[in-house]
Every structure is written in structure tokens, then in C-alpha cells.
Amino acid sequence: MEIIVSETKKIDIEQIIELYKANEWSSAEKPTELKNALLNSHSLVTAWDKEKLVGLGNAISDGYLVVYYPHLLIHPEYQGKGIGHMIVNRFKEKYKKFHMQMLTADGKAIDFYKKVGFEKAGETMPMWIYKGNEH
């Protein structure tokens, strides 16, 4: 298995939906909006095993000071193989001069993000208006 990680703007909707459904993310129920959101991100990094999409992450940014990482998904069959680290490292390198890199994490993701250098921001509390059913 050779995993290729790259920034891309080309991605197949069926592969996106399969990845999101495999991770039980509710945004898979809105395929057109999901694809448009990913393709309109400031950055989109994908991971491939030959022709199979096995992971992706995206970044939303003002382009100068702040970047937010809303999605990082690795196909369950490929988790624990360092793919998430590769994607996060790509983002950290690209945005290293930014004032703030931020994300919201829950569950198992908290330990993962701590391992790759993120920490709780003071006494902040994540807040949202959200129409999904996970989290």
C-alpha cells in the first residue's frame, strides 16, 4: 500500500459520499452541498490508495491570519496508518505563519489532535447552530 497525499480540486462525488458514510458523518446526506463546500475550501488535501479516496481534510481561511479545519476523515479501514498525520502536517506547513490554526474535536479525535500539536484554547467552549446528528 502506497498512500499519496496531495492538494486537489478534482474529486469524485461518489468517492466523497462513500468516505463520509463509512465514517457515519451526516453531511453525506447532502452530497451536492458537501462537494461544493469541499471544492470551495481554501485548501483541500486528499489521500489516495491508487484510485481509492482513503482520506481528506479541508481548511477554511481568510488567507492571512486565521485558518479553521472543519473536516478530517480517514476511511476506517485505513485509520491508524499515519494518513491523518500526513494530512495535518501538510496543513500545518502551509499555514505555519498564520496567527491562529483552529478546529473543533470530540471523542477519539481529541487524543489524535493532541498528538499532532493542538491544545485546548484557554477556557473556550465550542458553540454552534448545527443540523447534523453526530456529535
N, CA, C and O atoms as a GROMACS GRO file, in nm:
protein
  540
    1MET      N    1   0.084  -0.117   0.000
    1MET     CA    2   0.000   0.000   0.000
    1MET      C    3   0.089   0.124   0.000
    1MET      O    4   0.173   0.142   0.088
    2GLU      N    5   0.069   0.209  -0.100
    2GLU     CA    6   0.138   0.337  -0.106
    2GLU      C    7   0.032   0.447  -0.106
    2GLU      O    8  -0.048   0.457  -0.198
    3ILE      N    9   0.034   0.528  -0.002
    3ILE     CA   10  -0.064   0.637   0.011
    3ILE      C   11  -0.003   0.764  -0.045
    3ILE      O   12   0.109   0.802  -0.009
    4ILE      N   13  -0.077   0.829  -0.132
    4ILE     CA   14  -0.037   0.957  -0.190
    4ILE      C   15  -0.125   1.065  -0.130
    4ILE      O   16  -0.248   1.055  -0.134
    5VAL      N   17  -0.064   1.169  -0.074
    5VAL     CA   18  -0.136   1.283  -0.017
    5VAL      C   19  -0.108   1.404  -0.105
    5VAL      O   20   0.008   1.434  -0.135
    6SER      N   21  -0.215   1.472  -0.147
    6SER     CA   22  -0.195   1.587  -0.235
    6SER      C   23  -0.306   1.688  -0.217
    6SER      O   24  -0.416   1.656  -0.171
    7GLU      N   25  -0.275   1.814  -0.254
    7GLU     CA   26  -0.380   1.915  -0.261
    7GLU      C   27  -0.447   1.897  -0.395
    7GLU      O   28  -0.382   1.874  -0.497
    8THR      N   29  -0.578   1.907  -0.395
    8THR     CA   30  -0.651   1.883  -0.518
    8THR      C   31  -0.778   1.965  -0.523
    8THR      O   32  -0.830   2.009  -0.421
    9LYS      N   33  -0.826   1.985  -0.642
    9LYS     CA   34  -0.959   2.044  -0.662
    9LYS      C   35  -1.045   1.947  -0.744
    9LYS      O   36  -1.160   1.978  -0.775
   10LYS      N   37  -0.990   1.831  -0.779
   10LYS     CA   38  -1.066   1.730  -0.853
   10LYS      C   39  -1.098   1.615  -0.759
   10LYS      O   40  -1.009   1.556  -0.697
   11ILE      N   41  -1.226   1.584  -0.750
   11ILE     CA   42  -1.266   1.476  -0.661
   11ILE      C   43  -1.403   1.427  -0.706
   11ILE      O   44  -1.489   1.507  -0.745
   12ASP      N   45  -1.424   1.299  -0.700
   12ASP     CA   46  -1.547   1.236  -0.746
   12ASP      C   47  -1.650   1.230  -0.633
   12ASP      O   48  -1.619   1.186  -0.523
   13ILE      N   49  -1.771   1.276  -0.661
   13ILE     CA   50  -1.875   1.283  -0.558
   13ILE      C   51  -1.904   1.146  -0.496
   13ILE      O   52  -1.926   1.137  -0.376
   14GLU      N   53  -1.903   1.041  -0.576
   14GLU     CA   54  -1.931   0.907  -0.522
   14GLU      C   55  -1.826   0.866  -0.419
   14GLU      O   56  -1.859   0.805  -0.317
   15GLN      N   57  -1.700   0.898  -0.446
   15GLN     CA   58  -1.594   0.864  -0.350
   15GLN      C   59  -1.606   0.948  -0.224
   15GLN      O   60  -1.579   0.899  -0.114
   16ILE      N   61  -1.644   1.073  -0.239
   16ILE     CA   62  -1.664   1.158  -0.121
   16ILE      C   63  -1.773   1.099  -0.033
   16ILE      O   64  -1.754   1.083   0.088
   17ILE      N   65  -1.886   1.066  -0.092
   17ILE     CA   66  -2.000   1.015  -0.016
   17ILE      C   67  -1.965   0.883   0.050
   17ILE      O   68  -2.002   0.859   0.165
   18GLU      N   69  -1.893   0.796  -0.020
   18GLU     CA   70  -1.854   0.667   0.039
   18GLU      C   71  -1.767   0.689   0.162
   18GLU      O   72  -1.785   0.622   0.263
   19LEU      N   73  -1.672   0.783   0.154
   19LEU     CA   74  -1.584   0.812   0.268
   19LEU      C   75  -1.664   0.869   0.386
   19LEU      O   76  -1.642   0.828   0.500
   20TYR      N   77  -1.754   0.961   0.360
   20TYR     CA   78  -1.833   1.022   0.467
   20TYR      C   79  -1.930   0.921   0.530
   20TYR      O   80  -1.948   0.921   0.652
   21LYS      N   81  -1.991   0.837   0.447
   21LYS     CA   82  -2.080   0.734   0.501
   21LYS      C   83  -2.003   0.632   0.583
   21LYS      O   84  -2.051   0.587   0.687
   22ALA      N   85  -1.884   0.594   0.538
   22ALA     CA   86  -1.802   0.499   0.613
   22ALA      C   87  -1.769   0.552   0.752
   22ALA      O   88  -1.752   0.474   0.846
   23ASN      N   89  -1.761   0.684   0.765
   23ASN     CA   90  -1.732   0.748   0.894
   23ASN      C   91  -1.858   0.794   0.966
   23ASN      O   92  -1.850   0.854   1.073
   24GLU      N   93  -1.974   0.766   0.908
   24GLU     CA   94  -2.104   0.800   0.966
   24GLU      C   95  -2.121   0.949   0.990
   24GLU      O   96  -2.174   0.991   1.093
   25TRP      N   97  -2.076   1.029   0.895
   25TRP     CA   98  -2.093   1.174   0.904
   25TRP      C   99  -2.222   1.213   0.833
   25TRP      O  100  -2.246   1.170   0.720
   26SER      N  101  -2.304   1.292   0.897
   26SER     CA  102  -2.435   1.329   0.845
   26SER      C  103  -2.427   1.415   0.719
   26SER      O  104  -2.524   1.421   0.643
   27SER      N  105  -2.317   1.481   0.695
   27SER     CA  106  -2.306   1.564   0.575
   27SER      C  107  -2.312   1.480   0.447
   27SER      O  108  -2.331   1.536   0.339
   28ALA      N  109  -2.297   1.349   0.458
   28ALA     CA  110  -2.314   1.260   0.342
   28ALA      C  111  -2.457   1.267   0.288
   28ALA      O  112  -2.482   1.232   0.173
   29GLU      N  113  -2.550   1.311   0.372
   29GLU     CA  114  -2.690   1.321   0.330
   29GLU      C  115  -2.715   1.443   0.241
   29GLU      O  116  -2.825   1.459   0.188
   30LYS      N  117  -2.615   1.529   0.226
   30LYS     CA  118  -2.627   1.649   0.142
   30LYS      C  119  -2.511   1.648   0.042
   30LYS      O  120  -2.421   1.732   0.052
   31PRO      N  121  -2.512   1.556  -0.055
   31PRO     CA  122  -2.396   1.536  -0.141
   31PRO      C  123  -2.356   1.659  -0.224
   31PRO      O  124  -2.238   1.689  -0.236
   32THR      N  125  -2.452   1.729  -0.280
   32THR     CA  126  -2.418   1.845  -0.363
   32THR      C  127  -2.356   1.954  -0.278
   32THR      O  128  -2.254   2.013  -0.316
   33GLU      N  129  -2.417   1.982  -0.164
   33GLU     CA  130  -2.363   2.086  -0.075
   33GLU      C  131  -2.225   2.046  -0.022
   33GLU      O  132  -2.136   2.131  -0.012
   34LEU      N  133  -2.208   1.919   0.011
   34LEU     CA  134  -2.079   1.872   0.062
   34LEU      C  135  -1.970   1.889  -0.043
   34LEU      O  136  -1.863   1.943  -0.013
   35LYS      N  137  -1.996   1.845  -0.165
   35LYS     CA  138  -1.895   1.859  -0.270
   35LYS      C  139  -1.861   2.006  -0.293
   35LYS      O  140  -1.744   2.042  -0.302
   36ASN      N  141  -1.964   2.090  -0.302
   36ASN     CA  142  -1.939   2.234  -0.322
   36ASN      C  143  -1.860   2.293  -0.207
   36ASN      O  144  -1.770   2.374  -0.229
   37ALA      N  145  -1.893   2.254  -0.085
   37ALA     CA  146  -1.820   2.306   0.032
   37ALA      C  147  -1.672   2.266   0.024
   37ALA      O  148  -1.584   2.349   0.047
   38LEU      N  149  -1.647   2.140  -0.007
   38LEU     CA  150  -1.508   2.094  -0.014
   38LEU      C  151  -1.432   2.165  -0.125
   38LEU      O  152  -1.318   2.209  -0.105
   39LEU      N  153  -1.493   2.177  -0.243
   39LEU     CA  154  -1.424   2.238  -0.356
   39LEU      C  155  -1.406   2.388  -0.340
   39LEU      O  156  -1.321   2.447  -0.405
   40ASN      N  157  -1.486   2.451  -0.253
   40ASN     CA  158  -1.472   2.593  -0.228
   40ASN      C  159  -1.391   2.624  -0.103
   40ASN      O  160  -1.383   2.740  -0.061
   41SER      N  161  -1.331   2.523  -0.044
   41SER     CA  162  -1.244   2.543   0.071
   41SER      C  163  -1.119   2.619   0.029
   41SER      O  164  -1.084   2.622  -0.089
   42HIS      N  165  -1.053   2.680   0.125
   42HIS     CA  166  -0.925   2.746   0.097
   42HIS      C  167  -0.823   2.642   0.053
   42HIS      O  168  -0.743   2.667  -0.037
   43SER      N  169  -0.826   2.524   0.118
   43SER     CA  170  -0.739   2.412   0.081
   43SER      C  171  -0.817   2.282   0.099
   43SER      O  172  -0.899   2.270   0.189
   44LEU      N  173  -0.789   2.188   0.012
   44LEU     CA  174  -0.844   2.054   0.022
   44LEU      C  175  -0.729   1.957  -0.001
   44LEU      O  176  -0.664   1.959  -0.106
   45VAL      N  177  -0.704   1.873   0.099
   45VAL     CA  178  -0.597   1.774   0.089
   45VAL      C  179  -0.662   1.636   0.089
   45VAL      O  180  -0.746   1.606   0.174
   46THR      N  181  -0.622   1.554  -0.006
   46THR     CA  182  -0.679   1.420  -0.017
   46THR      C  183  -0.569   1.316  -0.006
   46THR      O  184  -0.452   1.343  -0.033
   47ALA      N  185  -0.609   1.195   0.036
   47ALA     CA  186  -0.517   1.082   0.045
   47ALA      C  187  -0.574   0.968  -0.039
   47ALA      O  188  -0.693   0.939  -0.033
   48TRP      N  189  -0.489   0.905  -0.115
   48TRP     CA  190  -0.530   0.804  -0.212
   48TRP      C  191  -0.448   0.677  -0.196
   48TRP      O  192  -0.327   0.681  -0.175
   49ASP      N  193  -0.516   0.564  -0.208
   49ASP     CA  194  -0.451   0.434  -0.224
   49ASP      C  195  -0.483   0.393  -0.367
   49ASP      O  196  -0.591   0.340  -0.394
   50LYS      N  197  -0.390   0.416  -0.456
   50LYS     CA  198  -0.412   0.401  -0.600
   50LYS      C  199  -0.528   0.493  -0.642
   50LYS      O  200  -0.513   0.615  -0.634
   51GLU      N  201  -0.641   0.439  -0.686
   51GLU     CA  202  -0.754   0.520  -0.731
   51GLU      C  203  -0.861   0.539  -0.623
   51GLU      O  204  -0.964   0.602  -0.648
   52LYS      N  205  -0.837   0.484  -0.503
   52LYS     CA  206  -0.937   0.491  -0.396
   52LYS      C  207  -0.909   0.608  -0.302
   52LYS      O  208  -0.799   0.622  -0.250
   53LEU      N  209  -1.010   0.692  -0.282
   53LEU     CA  210  -1.002   0.801  -0.186
   53LEU      C  211  -1.009   0.741  -0.046
   53LEU      O  212  -1.109   0.680  -0.010
   54VAL      N  213  -0.902   0.758   0.033
   54VAL     CA  214  -0.899   0.697   0.166
   54VAL      C  215  -0.896   0.801   0.278
   54VAL      O  216  -0.905   0.765   0.396
   55GLY      N  217  -0.885   0.928   0.242
   55GLY     CA  218  -0.887   1.032   0.344
   55GLY      C  219  -0.893   1.170   0.282
   55GLY      O  220  -0.856   1.189   0.166
   56LEU      N  221  -0.939   1.264   0.362
   56LEU     CA  222  -0.937   1.404   0.317
   56LEU      C  223  -0.947   1.496   0.436
   56LEU      O  224  -0.994   1.459   0.544
   57GLY      N  225  -0.902   1.616   0.415
   57GLY     CA  226  -0.915   1.724   0.512
   57GLY      C  227  -0.932   1.854   0.435
   57GLY      O  228  -0.883   1.868   0.323
   58ASN      N  229  -1.002   1.948   0.497
   58ASN     CA  230  -1.015   2.078   0.431
   58ASN      C  231  -0.988   2.190   0.530
   58ASN      O  232  -0.993   2.172   0.651
   59ALA      N  233  -0.959   2.306   0.473
   59ALA     CA  234  -0.929   2.425   0.551
   59ALA      C  235  -1.011   2.541   0.497
   59ALA      O  236  -1.025   2.558   0.376
   60ILE      N  237  -1.065   2.619   0.590
   60ILE     CA  238  -1.136   2.742   0.557
   60ILE      C  239  -1.054   2.855   0.619
   60ILE      O  240  -1.014   2.847   0.735
   61SER      N  241  -1.028   2.960   0.540
   61SER     CA  242  -0.936   3.062   0.589
   61SER      C  243  -0.966   3.199   0.530
   61SER      O  244  -1.026   3.211   0.424
   62ASP      N  245  -0.922   3.303   0.604
   62ASP     CA  246  -0.923   3.438   0.548
   62ASP      C  247  -0.801   3.461   0.460
   62ASP      O  248  -0.790   3.563   0.393
   63GLY      N  249  -0.710   3.365   0.460
   63GLY     CA  250  -0.592   3.372   0.375
   63GLY      C  251  -0.472   3.442   0.436
   63GLY      O  252  -0.366   3.449   0.374
   64TYR      N  253  -0.487   3.496   0.558
   64TYR     CA  254  -0.379   3.574   0.617
   64TYR      C  255  -0.353   3.542   0.765
   64TYR      O  256  -0.238   3.520   0.804
   65LEU      N  257  -0.457   3.540   0.846
   65LEU     CA  258  -0.439   3.527   0.990
   65LEU      C  259  -0.495   3.398   1.049
   65LEU      O  260  -0.431   3.336   1.134
   66VAL      N  261  -0.613   3.359   1.005
   66VAL     CA  262  -0.685   3.250   1.071
   66VAL      C  263  -0.719   3.140   0.971
   66VAL      O  264  -0.760   3.166   0.858
   67VAL      N  265  -0.701   3.018   1.016
   67VAL     CA  266  -0.744   2.902   0.938
   67VAL      C  267  -0.819   2.807   1.032
   67VAL      O  268  -0.779   2.786   1.146
   68TYR      N  269  -0.928   2.752   0.981
   68TYR     CA  270  -1.011   2.658   1.056
   68TYR      C  271  -1.017   2.529   0.978
   68TYR      O  272  -1.037   2.529   0.856
   69TYR      N  273  -1.000   2.418   1.048
   69TYR     CA  274  -1.003   2.286   0.985
   69TYR      C  275  -1.133   2.216   1.022
   69TYR      O  276  -1.141   2.156   1.130
   70PRO      N  277  -1.235   2.221   0.936
   70PRO     CA  278  -1.363   2.161   0.973
   70PRO      C  279  -1.371   2.010   0.955
   70PRO      O  280  -1.438   1.943   1.032
   71HIS      N  281  -1.302   1.955   0.854
   71HIS     CA  282  -1.315   1.812   0.826
   71HIS      C  283  -1.179   1.744   0.814
   71HIS      O  284  -1.088   1.793   0.748
   72LEU      N  285  -1.168   1.632   0.880
   72LEU     CA  286  -1.056   1.539   0.859
   72LEU      C  287  -1.116   1.400   0.874
   72LEU      O  288  -1.158   1.361   0.983
   73LEU      N  289  -1.120   1.327   0.765
   73LEU     CA  290  -1.178   1.192   0.766
   73LEU      C  291  -1.080   1.095   0.703
   73LEU      O  292  -1.022   1.122   0.598
   74ILE      N  293  -1.062   0.983   0.767
   74ILE     CA  294  -0.983   0.873   0.712
   74ILE      C  295  -1.075   0.752   0.708
   74ILE      O  296  -1.146   0.724   0.805
   75HIS      N  297  -1.076   0.682   0.597
   75HIS     CA  298  -1.161   0.563   0.586
   75HIS      C  299  -1.126   0.469   0.701
   75HIS      O  300  -1.009   0.448   0.729
   76PRO      N  301  -1.226   0.411   0.768
   76PRO     CA  302  -1.200   0.325   0.884
   76PRO      C  303  -1.099   0.213   0.857
   76PRO      O  304  -1.024   0.175   0.947
   77GLU      N  305  -1.097   0.160   0.737
   77GLU     CA  306  -1.002   0.053   0.703
   77GLU      C  307  -0.858   0.103   0.698
   77GLU      O  308  -0.764   0.022   0.698
   78TYR      N  309  -0.839   0.234   0.692
   78TYR     CA  310  -0.705   0.292   0.678
   78TYR      C  311  -0.663   0.372   0.800
   78TYR      O  312  -0.553   0.428   0.802
   79GLN      N  313  -0.746   0.378   0.902
   79GLN     CA  314  -0.711   0.454   1.022
   79GLN      C  315  -0.597   0.386   1.096
   79GLN      O  316  -0.582   0.264   1.092
   80GLY      N  317  -0.516   0.467   1.164
   80GLY     CA  318  -0.403   0.415   1.240
   80GLY      C  319  -0.279   0.390   1.156
   80GLY      O  320  -0.184   0.328   1.204
   81LYS      N  321  -0.278   0.436   1.032
   81LYS     CA  322  -0.164   0.415   0.942
   81LYS      C  323  -0.086   0.543   0.914
   81LYS      O  324   0.002   0.544   0.827
   82GLY      N  325  -0.116   0.649   0.988
   82GLY     CA  326  -0.042   0.774   0.972
   82GLY      C  327  -0.097   0.869   0.866
   82GLY      O  328  -0.037   0.974   0.841
   83ILE      N  329  -0.208   0.835   0.804
   83ILE     CA  330  -0.263   0.919   0.697
   83ILE      C  331  -0.313   1.052   0.753
   83ILE      O  332  -0.289   1.157   0.693
   84GLY      N  333  -0.382   1.048   0.866
   84GLY     CA  334  -0.428   1.172   0.929
   84GLY      C  335  -0.312   1.264   0.962
   84GLY      O  336  -0.320   1.385   0.942
   85HIS      N  337  -0.203   1.205   1.014
   85HIS     CA  338  -0.083   1.284   1.045
   85HIS      C  339  -0.030   1.351   0.918
   85HIS      O  340   0.009   1.468   0.921
   86MET      N  341  -0.027   1.278   0.808
   86MET     CA  342   0.025   1.335   0.683
   86MET      C  343  -0.060   1.453   0.637
   86MET      O  344  -0.007   1.556   0.594
   87ILE      N  345  -0.191   1.440   0.647
   87ILE     CA  346  -0.280   1.548   0.605
   87ILE      C  347  -0.263   1.669   0.697
   87ILE      O  348  -0.249   1.782   0.649
   88VAL      N  349  -0.264   1.647   0.827
   88VAL     CA  350  -0.247   1.757   0.923
   88VAL      C  351  -0.111   1.824   0.903
   88VAL      O  352  -0.102   1.947   0.906
   89ASN      N  353  -0.007   1.746   0.882
   89ASN     CA  354   0.126   1.805   0.862
   89ASN      C  355   0.130   1.892   0.737
   89ASN      O  356   0.198   1.995   0.734
   90ARG      N  357   0.058   1.852   0.634
   90ARG     CA  358   0.051   1.933   0.511
   90ARG      C  359  -0.013   2.068   0.543
   90ARG      O  360   0.036   2.172   0.499
   91PHE      N  361  -0.122   2.067   0.620
   91PHE     CA  362  -0.187   2.192   0.659
   91PHE      C  363  -0.098   2.275   0.751
   91PHE      O  364  -0.084   2.396   0.731
   92LYS      N  365  -0.038   2.212   0.849
   92LYS     CA  366   0.046   2.287   0.944
   92LYS      C  367   0.160   2.356   0.871
   92LYS      O  368   0.197   2.469   0.906
   93GLU      N  369   0.217   2.292   0.772
   93GLU     CA  370   0.324   2.353   0.694
   93GLU      C  371   0.271   2.470   0.612
   93GLU      O  372   0.332   2.577   0.610
   94LYS      N  373   0.160   2.451   0.546
   94LYS     CA  374   0.104   2.557   0.460
   94LYS      C  375   0.066   2.680   0.541
   94LYS      O  376   0.084   2.793   0.496
   95TYR      N  377   0.012   2.659   0.662
   95TYR     CA  378  -0.042   2.769   0.741
   95TYR      C  379   0.047   2.804   0.862
   95TYR      O  380  -0.001   2.866   0.956
   96LYS      N  381   0.172   2.766   0.859
   96LYS     CA  382   0.259   2.783   0.976
   96LYS      C  383   0.279   2.930   1.017
   96LYS      O  384   0.308   2.957   1.134
   97LYS      N  385   0.266   3.022   0.926
   97LYS     CA  386   0.287   3.163   0.959
   97LYS      C  387   0.158   3.233   1.003
   97LYS      O  388   0.160   3.352   1.034
   98PHE      N  389   0.049   3.161   1.004
   98PHE     CA  390  -0.078   3.221   1.043
   98PHE      C  391  -0.083   3.244   1.194
   98PHE      O  392  -0.019   3.172   1.271
   99HIS      N  393  -0.159   3.343   1.233
   99HIS     CA  394  -0.176   3.377   1.374
   99HIS      C  395  -0.248   3.266   1.451
   99HIS      O  396  -0.215   3.239   1.567
  100MET      N  397  -0.346   3.202   1.386
  100MET     CA  398  -0.426   3.101   1.457
  100MET      C  399  -0.467   2.989   1.362
  100MET      O  400  -0.519   3.014   1.252
  101GLN      N  401  -0.443   2.864   1.406
  101GLN     CA  402  -0.495   2.745   1.339
  101GLN      C  403  -0.589   2.681   1.439
  101GLN      O  404  -0.550   2.651   1.552
  102MET      N  405  -0.713   2.658   1.398
  102MET     CA  406  -0.811   2.610   1.496
  102MET      C  407  -0.900   2.501   1.438
  102MET      O  408  -0.913   2.486   1.316
  103LEU      N  409  -0.961   2.425   1.529
  103LEU     CA  410  -1.055   2.321   1.493
  103LEU      C  411  -1.141   2.287   1.614
  103LEU      O  412  -1.113   2.330   1.725
  104THR      N  413  -1.244   2.209   1.591
  104THR     CA  414  -1.327   2.156   1.698
  104THR      C  415  -1.315   2.005   1.693
  104THR      O  416  -1.332   1.945   1.586
  105ALA      N  417  -1.287   1.943   1.806
  105ALA     CA  418  -1.270   1.797   1.810
  105ALA      C  419  -1.355   1.738   1.922
  105ALA      O  420  -1.381   1.802   2.023
  106ASP      N  421  -1.397   1.614   1.901
  106ASP     CA  422  -1.466   1.541   2.007
  106ASP      C  423  -1.428   1.393   2.000
  106ASP      O  424  -1.364   1.349   1.904
  107GLY      N  425  -1.466   1.320   2.100
  107GLY     CA  426  -1.442   1.175   2.102
  107GLY      C  427  -1.296   1.138   2.086
  107GLY      O  428  -1.207   1.201   2.144
  108LYS      N  429  -1.271   1.035   2.005
  108LYS     CA  430  -1.135   0.986   1.981
  108LYS      C  431  -1.047   1.090   1.913
  108LYS      O  432  -0.924   1.086   1.924
  109ALA      N  433  -1.110   1.184   1.844
  109ALA     CA  434  -1.032   1.285   1.771
  109ALA      C  435  -0.952   1.375   1.865
  109ALA      O  436  -0.848   1.428   1.825
  110ILE      N  437  -0.998   1.393   1.986
  110ILE     CA  438  -0.927   1.480   2.081
  110ILE      C  439  -0.785   1.431   2.104
  110ILE      O  440  -0.690   1.509   2.094
  111ASP      N  441  -0.769   1.303   2.133
  111ASP     CA  442  -0.634   1.249   2.155
  111ASP      C  443  -0.549   1.260   2.030
  111ASP      O  444  -0.430   1.291   2.037
  112PHE      N  445  -0.609   1.234   1.914
  112PHE     CA  446  -0.535   1.245   1.788
  112PHE      C  447  -0.481   1.388   1.771
  112PHE      O  448  -0.362   1.406   1.743
  113TYR      N  449  -0.567   1.486   1.787
  113TYR     CA  450  -0.524   1.624   1.764
  113TYR      C  451  -0.421   1.669   1.867
  113TYR      O  452  -0.333   1.750   1.835
  114LYS      N  453  -0.429   1.619   1.989
  114LYS     CA  454  -0.325   1.650   2.088
  114LYS      C  455  -0.191   1.594   2.041
  114LYS      O  456  -0.088   1.660   2.057
  115LYS      N  457  -0.191   1.474   1.985
  115LYS     CA  458  -0.066   1.412   1.937
  115LYS      C  459  -0.002   1.491   1.824
  115LYS      O  460   0.120   1.489   1.809
  116VAL      N  461  -0.083   1.561   1.745
  116VAL     CA  462  -0.026   1.636   1.633
  116VAL      C  463  -0.009   1.784   1.665
  116VAL      O  464   0.014   1.865   1.575
  117GLY      N  465  -0.018   1.821   1.793
  117GLY     CA  466   0.022   1.954   1.835
  117GLY      C  467  -0.087   2.052   1.873
  117GLY      O  468  -0.056   2.166   1.910
  118PHE      N  469  -0.213   2.014   1.864
  118PHE     CA  470  -0.321   2.105   1.904
  118PHE      C  471  -0.345   2.094   2.054
  118PHE      O  472  -0.317   1.991   2.115
  119GLU      N  473  -0.396   2.201   2.112
  119GLU     CA  474  -0.429   2.201   2.255
  119GLU      C  475  -0.556   2.282   2.277
  119GLU      O  476  -0.595   2.363   2.193
  120LYS      N  477  -0.618   2.259   2.391
  120LYS     CA  478  -0.738   2.334   2.427
  120LYS      C  479  -0.700   2.482   2.439
  120LYS      O  480  -0.596   2.516   2.495
  121ALA      N  481  -0.786   2.568   2.387
  121ALA     CA  482  -0.758   2.711   2.386
  121ALA      C  483  -0.819   2.776   2.510
  121ALA      O  484  -0.936   2.814   2.511
  122GLY      N  485  -0.739   2.788   2.614
  122GLY     CA  486  -0.785   2.854   2.736
  122GLY      C  487  -0.912   2.793   2.790
  122GLY      O  488  -0.922   2.671   2.806
  123GLU      N  489  -1.009   2.878   2.818
  123GLU     CA  490  -1.138   2.833   2.870
  123GLU      C  491  -1.246   2.840   2.764
  123GLU      O  492  -1.365   2.852   2.795
  124THR      N  493  -1.206   2.832   2.637
  124THR     CA  494  -1.304   2.843   2.530
  124THR      C  495  -1.402   2.725   2.532
  124THR      O  496  -1.370   2.617   2.583
  125MET      N  497  -1.519   2.748   2.477
  125MET     CA  498  -1.620   2.644   2.465
  125MET      C  499  -1.671   2.645   2.322
  125MET      O  500  -1.719   2.748   2.275
  126PRO      N  501  -1.662   2.532   2.251
  126PRO     CA  502  -1.717   2.531   2.115
  126PRO      C  503  -1.868   2.550   2.120
  126PRO      O  504  -1.937   2.493   2.204
  127MET      N  505  -1.918   2.632   2.029
  127MET     CA  506  -2.062   2.658   2.023
  127MET      C  507  -2.101   2.660   1.876
  127MET      O  508  -2.022   2.701   1.791
  128TRP      N  509  -2.224   2.616   1.846
  128TRP     CA  510  -2.269   2.613   1.709
  128TRP      C  511  -2.418   2.604   1.696
  128TRP      O  512  -2.488   2.573   1.792
  129ILE      N  513  -2.465   2.632   1.578
  129ILE     CA  514  -2.600   2.601   1.534
  129ILE      C  515  -2.579   2.492   1.432
  129ILE      O  516  -2.512   2.515   1.331
  130TYR      N  517  -2.632   2.375   1.455
  130TYR     CA  518  -2.592   2.256   1.379
  130TYR      C  519  -2.712   2.170   1.348
  130TYR      O  520  -2.795   2.145   1.436
  131LYS      N  521  -2.722   2.124   1.226
  131LYS     CA  522  -2.836   2.044   1.184
  131LYS      C  523  -2.798   1.899   1.156
  131LYS      O  524  -2.871   1.828   1.087
  132GLY      N  525  -2.685   1.853   1.208
  132GLY     CA  526  -2.643   1.714   1.189
  132GLY      C  527  -2.689   1.627   1.304
  132GLY      O  528  -2.755   1.675   1.397
  133ASN      N  529  -2.656   1.500   1.297
  133ASN     CA  530  -2.698   1.411   1.406
  133ASN      C  531  -2.582   1.338   1.474
  133ASN      O  532  -2.605   1.262   1.568
  134GLU      N  533  -2.459   1.360   1.428
  134GLU     CA  534  -2.345   1.308   1.503
  134GLU      C  535  -2.288   1.423   1.585
  134GLU      O  536  -2.316   1.538   1.552
  135HIS      N  537  -2.215   1.399   1.684
  135HIS     CA  538  -2.159   1.498   1.778
  135HIS      C  539  -2.263   1.524   1.883
  135HIS      O  540  -2.240   1.603   1.974
   0.00000   0.00000   0.00000
